[in-house]
Amino acid sequence: MNTIDKIFVISFYDNQNRINNILHMQEKFNKKFIIIEPIKDDCPERSLLKTYLKIWLENLDKNILIFEDDFFTRYSKDEIEFNLNCFYEQVDDFDLLLLGGDVYRGKYINSNLIKVEEFTETHAILYNKKFLLKLFSKIASYISGGSENFHVDQILSKLISIENVKCYAISPFLFTQQNFPSLINNVNQINFKYDIDHLFKKEFDNNSIKITNYEFNDDFFSINYYLTNEEDNNCKVNIFVLDINSGIRVLTHEMVLFCGFKYFNKSGRFLCLKDEVFFEIYNKNKIMIRKKIKKTIK
C-alpha cells in the first residue's frame, strides 16, 4: 500500500451499516481513509460522476485509490500488499488497476492478471497519477456537453477502448461489494450482484434434480437435467450462475422447471472471462442443487 498516496471513500456517511463498514476497513488497513461526501445533484449518477471529477482534479500529482462505501474484502492487508507487489513486478506501465468489479471483455495475461477491454463497477479502482489529467479532461465534457449518460463505469469502460487506456485487473478480485441498503437521494437500493459468501460455498444436491449433461464455453452455457420426482413438475425456481473466484452473479433467472428441461444461455460478455462457476437452483429460497462447472477449453 506504500505505492498509494491517498485512499478515498465516497460516502453519504448517513447509513450506519456503511459507516461501520468504513470503520472496519480502516481498522483492517491500519490507515485512515479520506471520506468524500458526494456532490449534491438530482441525478444520482451525475452526482457520483461530479464527485469523481472533483477527486481526480484535486489529486493530479498523486496515485489514488478510490472506494465506494459498499466495498468489502476478506483479504488481509498483507495479502493485498502481496498481490499489489506481484502486479507491479509484472506491469511496468498502467493507467487503471481494477481491484474489484466485473470484467466483460479482456485477455488473461496469466491466471492472476487480466488486460481489461470492458468492465463495470467502480467500487475499488487504483488510478495512476500520470493518467489523471487526461482522465479528467476526457470525462469532464460529459457534465457540460449535454450527455445523457453519467454512469462512471460505462464512461470509463468506453474510454478504455477509444483511447487505448492501459487498464488491468487482478484476478481474482481483491474487493467485492456488500449487500446492504444505499440511501442515495432517499432511494433504497440493494446490490444483489455480489455474493460475499461465495468462498464458503460447497457443492450440494438434495437429489430432486439430476444433471445429465452441461456445456460451458465462450459461446454458450447450457444444462440438461430432469426432475427426479415427476410430481414436482411445474416447480417455480430461481437459477443463479455464480463466478467462483469473485462471487459475482453472472446470470440470474426466474423460471418454472419441467421434467427433462434444458437451460440455455448465450455466454456473451457475462461468462466469457469466467473459468469456473457455481450453477445453483433455489425453490422458495431453499437450495436444490449447487454444482461446480468448469469451462470447456476448445
C-alpha positions in Angstrom: 0.0 0.0 0.0 3.1 2.3 0.2 2.7 3.0 -3.6 -0.7 4.6 -2.9 -0.6 8.3 -1.9 -4.2 8.7 -0.8 -7.2 6.4 -0.2 -10.7 8.0 -0.7 -14.1 6.6 0.2 -17.1 8.2 -1.5 -20.0 8.0 1.0 -23.0 10.0 2.2 -21.9 8.7 5.6 -25.5 8.7 6.8 -26.1 5.0 6.9 -24.9 3.1 10.0 -24.2 -0.1 8.1 -21.9 1.7 5.7 -20.3 3.7 8.4 -19.5 0.5 10.3 -18.1 -1.0 7.1 -15.8 2.0 6.5 -14.6 1.9 10.1 -13.9 -1.9 9.9 -12.0 -1.4 6.6 -9.9 1.4 8.1 -9.0 -0.8 11.1 -8.1 -3.7 8.7 -5.7 -1.5 6.8 -4.5 0.4 9.8 -4.9 3.6 7.7 -7.4 6.4 7.8 -9.4 7.0 4.7 -10.5 10.3 3.4 -14.3 10.4 3.4 -15.8 12.3 0.5 -19.5 13.2 0.5 -21.0 13.1 -3.0 -21.8 16.4 -4.7 -25.5 17.1 -4.5 -27.4 16.6 -7.7 -31.0 15.5 -8.5 -29.4 12.7 -10.7 -27.5 10.1 -8.5 -25.3 9.0 -11.5 -24.4 12.6 -12.3 -23.7 13.3 -8.6 -21.3 10.4 -8.5 -19.6 11.4 -11.7 -19.1 15.0 -10.4 -17.6 13.6 -7.2 -15.1 11.5 -9.1 -14.1 14.5 -11.3 -13.5 16.6 -8.1 -11.3 14.0 -6.6 -9.3 13.5 -9.8 -8.8 17.2 -10.3 -7.6 17.9 -6.7 -5.1 15.0 -6.8 -3.4 15.2 -10.2 0.0 14.5 -8.7 -0.9 11.5 -6.6 -1.6 7.8 -7.1 -5.1 7.4 -5.6 -7.3 4.5 -4.6 -11.0 5.3 -4.6 -13.5 3.1 -2.9 -17.3 3.4 -2.9 -18.6 2.8 0.6 -20.1 -0.7 0.0 -16.6 -2.1 -0.8 -15.6 -5.2 1.1 -12.6 -7.6 1.3 -11.9 -10.8 3.1 -8.2 -10.5 2.4 -5.8 -9.2 5.0 -3.6 -6.1 4.5 -0.6 -8.3 3.9 -2.4 -10.4 1.3 -3.5 -7.2 -0.6 0.1 -5.8 -0.5 1.4 -9.1 -1.7 -1.0 -9.1 -4.7 -0.2 -5.4 -5.5 3.6 -6.1 -5.4 3.1 -9.1 -7.8 1.2 -6.7 -10.1 4.0 -4.1 -10.0 6.6 -6.8 -10.8 4.6 -7.8 -13.9 3.4 -4.5 -15.3 5.7 -1.5 -15.8 3.2 1.0 -17.0 -0.6 1.2 -16.3 -3.4 3.8 -16.1 -6.1 2.0 -14.1 -6.0 -1.1 -11.9 -9.3 -2.7 -11.0 -9.2 -4.2 -7.5 -12.9 -5.0 -7.8 -15.7 -5.0 -10.4 -16.7 -7.2 -13.3 -14.6 -7.6 -16.5 -16.8 -8.2 -19.5 -14.1 -8.3 -22.2 -10.4 -8.7 -21.8 -7.4 -11.1 -22.1 -5.7 -13.2 -19.5 -2.0 -12.3 -19.3 -1.7 -15.1 -16.8 -4.0 -16.7 -14.2 -3.8 -13.7 -11.9 -3.8 -10.8 -14.3 -6.3 -9.5 -17.0 -5.7 -6.8 -19.6 -9.2 -5.2 -19.5 -11.1 -4.1 -22.5 -14.6 -3.6 -21.0 -15.8 -3.6 -17.4 -18.4 -2.5 -15.0 -18.5 -1.3 -11.3 -16.2 1.3 -9.8 -16.1 0.4 -6.1 -12.4 -0.2 -6.0 -10.0 1.3 -8.6 -6.4 2.5 -8.3 -5.6 5.5 -10.5 -2.1 6.2 -11.7 -1.2 9.9 -11.3 0.2 10.2 -14.8 -3.2 9.4 -16.2 -5.4 11.6 -14.0 -5.2 14.9 -16.0 -6.1 13.1 -19.3 -8.8 11.2 -17.5 -10.3 14.4 -16.1 -10.1 16.3 -19.4 -11.8 13.5 -21.3 -14.6 12.9 -18.9 -15.4 16.5 -17.8 -17.2 17.0 -21.1 -19.9 14.5 -20.1 -21.1 17.0 -17.4 -21.1 20.1 -19.7 -21.5 18.6 -23.1 -25.2 17.6 -22.9 -24.6 13.9 -22.5 -27.4 11.8 -21.0 -25.0 9.0 -19.8 -23.5 9.8 -16.4 -22.6 6.3 -15.3 -19.0 6.4 -14.3 -18.2 2.8 -15.1 -19.7 2.9 -18.6 -17.8 6.1 -19.4 -14.5 4.7 -18.1 -15.1 1.4 -20.0 -15.8 3.3 -23.2 -12.6 5.4 -22.7 -10.5 2.2 -22.4 -11.4 1.2 -25.9 -11.3 4.5 -27.8 -8.2 5.9 -26.0 -6.1 2.7 -25.6 -6.1 3.1 -21.8 -3.8 0.6 -20.1 -6.3 -1.0 -17.7 -5.6 -4.1 -15.8 -7.4 -6.3 -13.2 -6.0 -8.5 -10.5 -7.7 -11.9 -10.7 -9.5 -13.0 -8.5 -10.6 -9.6 -7.5 -9.4 -8.4 -4.1 -12.6 -6.4 -3.3 -16.3 -7.1 -3.7 -19.4 -5.3 -2.6 -21.5 -5.6 0.5 -25.3 -6.3 0.1 -26.9 -3.6 2.3 -29.2 -0.6 1.6 -27.9 2.5 0.0 -29.7 5.7 0.8 -29.0 7.7 -2.3 -31.5 10.6 -2.8 -33.7 8.7 -0.4 -33.9 5.7 -2.7 -33.4 2.3 -1.1 -31.1 0.4 -3.4 -29.6 -3.0 -2.7 -26.8 -4.6 -4.8 -27.7 -8.2 -5.3 -25.0 -8.8 -7.8 -22.3 -9.9 -5.4 -22.4 -12.9 -3.1 -19.8 -12.3 -0.3 -20.2 -15.9 1.0 -19.0 -17.4 -2.2 -15.7 -18.6 -0.7 -17.5 -20.8 1.7 -19.9 -22.5 -0.7 -19.7 -26.2 -1.5 -21.5 -28.4 -3.9 -24.9 -29.5 -2.7 -27.6 -31.8 -4.0 -30.9 -32.8 -2.4 -31.4 -35.3 -5.2 -34.5 -33.6 -6.6 -32.7 -32.7 -9.8 -30.4 -34.8 -12.0 -28.0 -33.1 -14.3 -27.3 -35.3 -17.3 -25.1 -33.0 -19.4 -23.7 -29.5 -19.4 -21.6 -27.3 -21.7 -19.8 -24.1 -20.7 -17.6 -22.3 -23.2 -17.1 -18.8 -24.6 -20.1 -19.1 -26.9 -22.9 -20.5 -24.7 -23.8 -22.1 -21.4 -26.3 -25.0 -21.2 -27.5 -27.5 -18.7 -29.6 -30.7 -19.4 -31.4 -32.0 -16.4 -34.6 -33.7 -15.2 -36.6 -33.7 -12.0 -36.2 -37.0 -10.2 -39.8 -36.8 -8.8 -42.3 -36.2 -11.6 -44.8 -34.9 -9.0 -42.5 -31.8 -8.6 -43.3 -30.8 -12.2 -44.0 -27.1 -12.8 -41.7 -26.1 -10.0 -41.0 -22.4 -9.7 -37.3 -21.7 -9.1 -34.6 -19.1 -9.2 -31.5 -20.0 -11.1 -28.1 -18.4 -10.5 -24.7 -18.8 -12.1 -22.0 -17.5 -9.7 -18.4 -16.9 -10.5 -16.4 -18.9 -8.0 -13.5 -16.5 -7.9 -15.2 -13.2 -7.3 -18.7 -14.0 -6.1 -20.3 -12.1 -9.0 -23.7 -13.5 -10.0 -23.1 -13.5 -13.8 -26.6 -14.9 -14.5 -29.9 -14.8 -12.6 -33.1 -16.2 -13.9 -36.6 -17.0 -12.6 -38.4 -19.8 -14.3 -40.5 -22.9 -14.0 -38.8 -26.3 -14.1 -40.2 -29.1 -16.2 -39.1 -32.7 -16.4 -36.4 -33.2 -19.0 -35.7 -29.4 -19.4 -32.7 -27.8 -20.9 -31.4 -24.5 -19.7 -29.5 -22.5 -22.3 -27.9 -19.0 -22.2 -25.5 -17.4 -24.6 -22.3 -16.7 -22.7 -21.6 -13.3 -24.2 -19.8 -10.9 -22.1 -21.2 -12.2 -18.8 -19.4 -15.6 -18.9 -16.5 -15.2 -21.4 -13.9 -14.4 -18.7 -15.1 -16.9 -16.1 -13.2 -20.1 -15.7 -15.4 -21.9 -13.2 -18.9 -21.2 -11.8 -21.5 -22.5 -9.4 -24.7 -23.4 -11.0 -27.5 -23.0 -8.4 -31.2 -23.7 -8.3 -33.4 -22.5 -5.4 -37.0 -23.2 -4.7 -38.7 -20.9 -2.2 -35.2 -19.8 -1.0 -34.2 -23.3 -0.3 -31.2 -24.7 -2.3 -32.0 -27.7 -4.5 -28.6 -28.1 -6.3 -25.3 -26.4 -6.4 -22.7 -27.7 -8.9 -19.3 -26.6 -9.8 -18.9 -26.3 -13.6 -15.5 -25.7 -15.2 -15.2 -24.1 -18.6 -14.6 -26.5 -21.5 -11.4 -25.5 -23.5 -12.0 -25.7 -27.2 
